[in-house]
Amino acid sequence: MATRQSVDEYLQRCTEAIEYAREQYKTGSQQEHYNQTEYTKALQGLENAVNDINHLSLSANDQQQDQLYRMRLQLQQLQNEMIIRHH
């Protein structure tokens, strides 16, 4: 079972990934293709976070699963926005 501390720490890392991705999204919309590497890195960070949440959810209790589910939705929404904006 996932510990409360491990879930809290992971949710914090997800929040940091979201903040980084939002910065790159903003920069990308201003600079177009000039920050391609960082933009791609941010998208990969979001994808890694989604995959990790899926894995962590397997050992989480009901409340933790709800928290992880809501975080996964945030990650995927930003990921989708970045992909749509990029193409």
DSSP file (Angstrom, degrees, kcal/mol; ACC not computed):
  #  RESIDUE AA STRUCTURE BP1 BP2  ACC     N-H-->O    O-->H-N    N-H-->O    O-->H-N    TCO  KAPPA ALPHA  PHI   PSI    X-CA   Y-CA   Z-CA
    1    1 A M              0   0    0      0, 0.0    59,-0.2     0, 0.0     2,-0.2   0.000 360.0 360.0 360.0 140.0    0.0    0.0    0.0
    2    2 A A        -     0   0    0     57,-3.7    59,-0.2    54,-0.2     2,-0.1  -0.483 360.0-125.3 -70.7 137.1    1.2    3.5   -0.8
    3    3 A T     >  -     0   0    0     -2,-0.2     4,-2.1     1,-0.1     5,-0.2  -0.479  16.2-118.7 -80.6 157.1    2.1    5.6    2.2
    4    4 A R  H  > S+     0   0    0      1,-0.2     4,-2.8     2,-0.2     5,-0.2   0.905 115.5  52.2 -59.5 -41.5    0.5    8.9    2.7
    5    5 A Q  H  > S+     0   0    0      1,-0.2     4,-2.8     2,-0.2     5,-0.2   0.909 108.0  50.1 -63.5 -42.5    3.9   10.5    2.6
    6    6 A S  H  > S+     0   0    0      2,-0.2     4,-2.1     1,-0.2    -1,-0.2   0.895 113.1  46.5 -65.4 -38.4    4.9    8.9   -0.7
    7    7 A V  H  X S+     0   0    0     -4,-2.1     4,-2.8     2,-0.2    -2,-0.2   0.931 113.3  48.8 -67.8 -45.3    1.6   10.0   -2.3
    8    8 A D  H  X S+     0   0    0     -4,-2.8     4,-1.9     1,-0.2    -2,-0.2   0.915 112.8  47.9 -60.7 -43.0    2.0   13.6   -1.0
    9    9 A E  H  X S+     0   0    0     -4,-2.8     4,-2.1     1,-0.2    -1,-0.2   0.904 112.6  49.0 -64.2 -40.7    5.6   13.7   -2.2
   10   10 A Y  H  X S+     0   0    0     -4,-2.1     4,-2.3    -5,-0.2    -2,-0.2   0.913 108.4  52.4 -67.4 -41.0    4.5   12.4   -5.6
   11   11 A L  H  X S+     0   0    0     -4,-2.8     4,-2.2     1,-0.2    -1,-0.2   0.871 108.4  52.5 -61.8 -35.7    1.7   14.9   -5.9
   12   12 A Q  H  X S+     0   0    0     -4,-1.9     4,-2.1     2,-0.2    -1,-0.2   0.913 108.1  50.0 -65.4 -42.4    4.2   17.7   -5.2
   13   13 A R  H  X S+     0   0    0     -4,-2.1     4,-2.2     1,-0.2    -2,-0.2   0.885 110.0  51.6 -63.0 -37.5    6.4   16.4   -7.9
   14   14 A C  H  X S+     0   0    0     -4,-2.3     4,-2.4     2,-0.2    -1,-0.2   0.910 107.5  52.0 -64.3 -41.8    3.4   16.4  -10.3
   15   15 A T  H  X S+     0   0    0     -4,-2.2     4,-2.5     1,-0.2    -2,-0.2   0.899 109.6  49.7 -61.2 -40.4    2.6   20.0   -9.3
   16   16 A E  H  X S+     0   0    0     -4,-2.1     4,-2.5     2,-0.2    -1,-0.2   0.888 109.4  51.3 -65.0 -39.4    6.2   20.9  -10.1
   17   17 A A  H  X S+     0   0    0     -4,-2.2     4,-2.4     2,-0.2    -2,-0.2   0.889 110.6  49.5 -64.3 -38.7    6.0   19.1  -13.5
   18   18 A I  H  X S+     0   0    0     -4,-2.4     4,-2.7     2,-0.2    -2,-0.2   0.926 110.7  49.3 -65.6 -44.9    2.8   21.1  -14.2
   19   19 A E  H  X S+     0   0    0     -4,-2.5     4,-2.1     2,-0.2    -2,-0.2   0.923 112.8  47.3 -61.0 -44.5    4.4   24.4  -13.3
   20   20 A Y  H  X S+     0   0    0     -4,-2.5     4,-2.2     1,-0.2    -1,-0.2   0.921 112.8  49.1 -62.2 -44.4    7.4   23.7  -15.5
   21   21 A A  H  X S+     0   0    0     -4,-2.4     4,-2.6     1,-0.2    -2,-0.2   0.895 109.2  52.1 -64.4 -40.0    5.2   22.6  -18.4
   22   22 A R  H  X S+     0   0    0     -4,-2.7     4,-2.5     2,-0.2    -1,-0.2   0.894 108.6  51.3 -63.5 -38.8    3.0   25.7  -18.1
   23   23 A E  H  X S+     0   0    0     -4,-2.1     4,-2.7     2,-0.2    -2,-0.2   0.927 112.8  45.3 -61.4 -44.5    6.2   27.9  -18.2
   24   24 A Q  H  X S+     0   0    0     -4,-2.2     4,-3.0     2,-0.2    -2,-0.2   0.862 110.9  53.6 -68.6 -35.1    7.3   26.1  -21.4
   25   25 A Y  H  X S+     0   0    0     -4,-2.6     4,-2.0     2,-0.2    -1,-0.2   0.927 111.5  45.5 -62.7 -45.3    3.8   26.4  -22.8
   26   26 A K  H  X S+     0   0    0     -4,-2.5     4,-1.1     2,-0.2    -2,-0.2   0.934 115.6  46.1 -64.2 -46.6    3.8   30.1  -22.2
   27   27 A T  H  X S+     0   0    0     -4,-2.7     4,-2.7     1,-0.2     3,-0.5   0.904 111.2  53.7 -62.5 -41.1    7.4   30.5  -23.6
   28   28 A G  H  X S+     0   0    0     -4,-3.0     4,-1.5     1,-0.2    -1,-0.2   0.860 105.7  52.1 -62.9 -36.5    6.4   28.3  -26.6
   29   29 A S  H  < S+     0   0    0     -4,-2.0    -1,-0.2     1,-0.2    -2,-0.2   0.751 116.0  41.7 -73.2 -21.4    3.5   30.5  -27.4
   30   30 A Q  H  < S+     0   0    0     -4,-1.1    -2,-0.2    -3,-0.5    -1,-0.2   0.815 126.4  30.1 -90.0 -35.0    5.7   33.5  -27.4
   31   31 A Q  H >< S-     0   0    0     -4,-2.7     3,-1.6     1,-0.3     2,-0.3   0.389  86.2-156.2-109.0   2.0    8.8   32.1  -29.2
   32   32 A E  G >< S-     0   0    0     -4,-1.5     3,-0.5     1,-0.3    -1,-0.3  -0.414  76.0  -1.5  56.9-114.5    7.1   29.5  -31.5
   33   33 A H  G >  S+     0   0    0     -2,-0.3     3,-1.2     1,-0.2    -1,-0.3   0.419 107.7  94.1 -90.0   1.7    9.8   26.9  -32.3
   34   34 A Y  G <  S+     0   0    0     -3,-1.6     3,-0.2     1,-0.3    -1,-0.2   0.723  88.5  43.2 -72.8 -20.4   12.7   28.4  -30.4
   35   35 A N  G <> S+     0   0    0     -3,-0.5     4,-2.6     1,-0.2    -1,-0.3  -0.089  72.5 134.0-112.8  36.3   12.3   26.4  -27.2
   36   36 A Q  H <> S+     0   0    0     -3,-1.2     4,-2.5     1,-0.2     5,-0.2   0.866  70.7  50.5 -53.1 -44.7   11.5   23.1  -28.9
   37   37 A T  H  > S+     0   0    0     -3,-0.2     4,-2.3     1,-0.2    -1,-0.2   0.934 113.9  43.1 -64.6 -46.6   13.8   21.1  -26.7
   38   38 A E  H  > S+     0   0    0      2,-0.2     4,-2.5     1,-0.2    -1,-0.2   0.879 113.3  53.0 -67.0 -37.3   12.4   22.4  -23.4
   39   39 A Y  H  X S+     0   0    0     -4,-2.6     4,-2.3     2,-0.2    -2,-0.2   0.929 111.4  45.8 -62.0 -46.4    8.9   22.1  -24.7
   40   40 A T  H  X S+     0   0    0     -4,-2.5     4,-2.4    -5,-0.2    -2,-0.2   0.893 111.4  52.7 -64.0 -40.6    9.5   18.4  -25.6
   41   41 A K  H  X S+     0   0    0     -4,-2.3     4,-2.2    -5,-0.2    -2,-0.2   0.898 109.0  50.0 -61.7 -41.2   11.1   17.9  -22.2
   42   42 A A  H  X S+     0   0    0     -4,-2.5     4,-2.0     2,-0.2    -2,-0.2   0.917 110.6  49.1 -64.6 -43.7    8.1   19.4  -20.5
   43   43 A L  H  X S+     0   0    0     -4,-2.3     4,-2.3     1,-0.2    -2,-0.2   0.898 110.9  50.4 -62.2 -40.2    5.7   17.1  -22.4
   44   44 A Q  H  X S+     0   0    0     -4,-2.4     4,-2.7     1,-0.2    -1,-0.2   0.881 107.6  53.9 -66.1 -37.2    7.8   14.1  -21.6
   45   45 A G  H  X S+     0   0    0     -4,-2.2     4,-2.1     2,-0.2    -1,-0.2   0.897 109.1  48.3 -62.4 -40.3    7.7   15.1  -17.9
   46   46 A L  H  X S+     0   0    0     -4,-2.0     4,-2.3     2,-0.2    -2,-0.2   0.920 111.9  49.2 -64.9 -43.3    3.9   15.2  -18.0
   47   47 A E  H  X S+     0   0    0     -4,-2.3     4,-2.4     1,-0.2    -2,-0.2   0.913 111.0  49.6 -62.8 -43.1    3.8   11.8  -19.7
   48   48 A N  H  X S+     0   0    0     -4,-2.7     4,-2.6     1,-0.2    -1,-0.2   0.900 109.9  51.8 -61.8 -40.4    6.2   10.3  -17.1
   49   49 A A  H  X S+     0   0    0     -4,-2.1     4,-2.5     2,-0.2    -2,-0.2   0.912 109.1  49.5 -63.9 -42.7    4.0   11.7  -14.4
   50   50 A V  H  X S+     0   0    0     -4,-2.3     4,-2.3     2,-0.2    -2,-0.2   0.928 112.4  48.1 -60.9 -45.2    0.9   10.2  -15.8
   51   51 A N  H  X S+     0   0    0     -4,-2.4     4,-1.8     1,-0.2    -2,-0.2   0.904 111.9  49.2 -63.4 -40.9    2.6    6.8  -16.1
   52   52 A D  H  X S+     0   0    0     -4,-2.6     4,-3.1     2,-0.2     5,-0.2   0.892 109.1  52.7 -65.9 -39.1    3.9    7.0  -12.6
   53   53 A I  H  X S+     0   0    0     -4,-2.5     4,-2.7     1,-0.2    -2,-0.2   0.924 107.0  52.6 -61.6 -43.6    0.4    7.9  -11.3
   54   54 A N  H  X S+     0   0    0     -4,-2.3     4,-0.6     1,-0.2    -1,-0.2   0.911 113.2  44.2 -58.0 -41.8   -1.0    4.9  -13.0
   55   55 A H  H >< S+     0   0    0     -4,-1.8     3,-0.9     1,-0.2     4,-0.4   0.925 114.2  48.3 -68.9 -45.5    1.6    2.7  -11.3
   56   56 A L  H >< S+     0   0    0     -4,-3.1     3,-1.4     1,-0.2     4,-0.2   0.838 101.5  65.4 -65.6 -32.6    1.2    4.4   -7.9
   57   57 A S  H >< S+     0   0    0     -4,-2.7     3,-1.2     1,-0.3    -1,-0.2   0.784  88.4  69.1 -60.7 -27.2   -2.6    4.1   -8.1
   58   58 A L  T << S+     0   0    0     -3,-0.9    -1,-0.3    -4,-0.6    -2,-0.2   0.805 108.9  34.0 -63.1 -28.7   -2.3    0.3   -8.0
   59   59 A S  T <  S+     0   0    0     -3,-1.4   -57,-3.7    -4,-0.4    -1,-0.3   0.215  99.1 106.4-111.4  14.9   -1.1    0.4   -4.4
   60   60 A A    <   -     0   0    0     -3,-1.2   -57,-0.1   -59,-0.2     2,-0.1  -0.618  66.2-122.7 -95.8 152.7   -3.2    3.4   -3.2
   61   61 A N     >  -     0   0    0    -59,-0.2     4,-2.9    -2,-0.2     5,-0.2  -0.244  43.3 -87.7 -79.8 179.7   -6.3    3.4   -1.0
   62   62 A D  H  > S+     0   0    0      1,-0.2     4,-2.0     2,-0.2     5,-0.1   0.905 127.7  46.7 -59.3 -45.6   -9.6    4.9   -2.1
   63   63 A Q  H  > S+     0   0    0      1,-0.2     4,-2.1     2,-0.2    -1,-0.2   0.919 114.5  47.5 -64.6 -43.0   -8.8    8.4   -0.9
   64   64 A Q  H  > S+     0   0    0      1,-0.2     4,-2.9     2,-0.2     5,-0.2   0.895 108.9  54.5 -64.4 -40.0   -5.3    8.3   -2.5
   65   65 A Q  H  X S+     0   0    0     -4,-2.9     4,-2.6     1,-0.2    -1,-0.2   0.890 107.5  50.8 -61.4 -38.4   -6.7    7.0   -5.7
   66   66 A D  H  X S+     0   0    0     -4,-2.0     4,-2.3     2,-0.2    -1,-0.2   0.927 111.4  47.3 -64.3 -44.9   -9.1    9.9   -5.8
   67   67 A Q  H  X S+     0   0    0     -4,-2.1     4,-2.0     1,-0.2    -2,-0.2   0.926 114.5  46.7 -60.7 -45.3   -6.2   12.4   -5.3
   68   68 A L  H  X S+     0   0    0     -4,-2.9     4,-2.7     1,-0.2    -2,-0.2   0.879 109.9  53.8 -66.1 -38.6   -4.1   10.7   -7.9
   69   69 A Y  H  X S+     0   0    0     -4,-2.6     4,-2.2    -5,-0.2    -1,-0.2   0.930 109.1  48.1 -61.5 -45.9   -7.0   10.6  -10.4
   70   70 A R  H  X S+     0   0    0     -4,-2.3     4,-1.7     1,-0.2    -1,-0.2   0.885 112.7  48.5 -64.2 -37.9   -7.6   14.3  -10.0
   71   71 A M  H  X S+     0   0    0     -4,-2.0     4,-2.6     2,-0.2    -1,-0.2   0.911 108.5  54.1 -66.9 -41.4   -3.9   15.0  -10.6
   72   72 A R  H  X S+     0   0    0     -4,-2.7     4,-2.7     1,-0.2     5,-0.2   0.899 106.4  52.6 -60.1 -40.0   -3.9   12.7  -13.6
   73   73 A L  H  X S+     0   0    0     -4,-2.2     4,-2.3     2,-0.2    -1,-0.2   0.912 109.8  48.3 -61.3 -42.3   -6.7   14.7  -15.1
   74   74 A Q  H  X S+     0   0    0     -4,-1.7     4,-2.2     2,-0.2     5,-0.2   0.927 112.9  47.9 -63.0 -44.8   -4.8   18.0  -14.6
   75   75 A L  H  X S+     0   0    0     -4,-2.6     4,-2.5     1,-0.2    -2,-0.2   0.930 113.9  46.1 -61.4 -46.6   -1.7   16.5  -16.2
   76   76 A Q  H  X S+     0   0    0     -4,-2.7     4,-2.6     2,-0.2    -1,-0.2   0.857 109.8  53.9 -68.9 -34.8   -3.5   15.1  -19.2
   77   77 A Q  H  X S+     0   0    0     -4,-2.3     4,-2.3    -5,-0.2    -1,-0.2   0.941 112.9  42.9 -63.7 -46.5   -5.4   18.3  -19.7
   78   78 A L  H  X S+     0   0    0     -4,-2.2     4,-2.6     2,-0.2    -2,-0.2   0.910 112.8  53.7 -65.6 -41.3   -2.2   20.3  -19.9
   79   79 A Q  H  X S+     0   0    0     -4,-2.5     4,-2.2    -5,-0.2    -2,-0.2   0.924 110.1  47.2 -57.6 -46.1   -0.6   17.7  -22.0
   80   80 A N  H  X S+     0   0    0     -4,-2.6     4,-2.7     2,-0.2     5,-0.2   0.909 110.8  51.3 -63.7 -42.9   -3.4   17.8  -24.5
   81   81 A E  H  X S+     0   0    0     -4,-2.3     4,-2.5     1,-0.2    -1,-0.2   0.913 111.3  48.4 -60.2 -42.5   -3.4   21.6  -24.6
   82   82 A M  H  X S+     0   0    0     -4,-2.6     4,-2.0     2,-0.2    -1,-0.2   0.892 112.2  48.3 -67.1 -39.4    0.4   21.6  -25.3
   83   83 A I  H  X S+     0   0    0     -4,-2.2     4,-1.4    -5,-0.2    -2,-0.2   0.932 113.5  46.6 -66.8 -45.1    0.1   19.0  -28.0
   84   84 A I  H  < S+     0   0    0     -4,-2.7     3,-0.3     1,-0.2    -2,-0.2   0.923 114.4  47.9 -62.6 -44.0   -2.8   20.9  -29.7
   85   85 A R  H  < S+     0   0    0     -4,-2.5    -1,-0.2    -5,-0.2    -2,-0.2   0.854 109.1  55.0 -64.5 -35.8   -0.9   24.2  -29.5
   86   86 A H  H  <        0   0    0     -4,-2.0    -1,-0.2     1,-0.2    -2,-0.2   0.799 360.0 360.0 -71.4 -30.2    2.3   22.6  -30.8
   87   87 A H     <        0   0    0     -4,-1.4    -1,-0.2    -3,-0.3    -2,-0.2   0.454 360.0 360.0 -95.7 360.0    0.8   21.3  -34.0
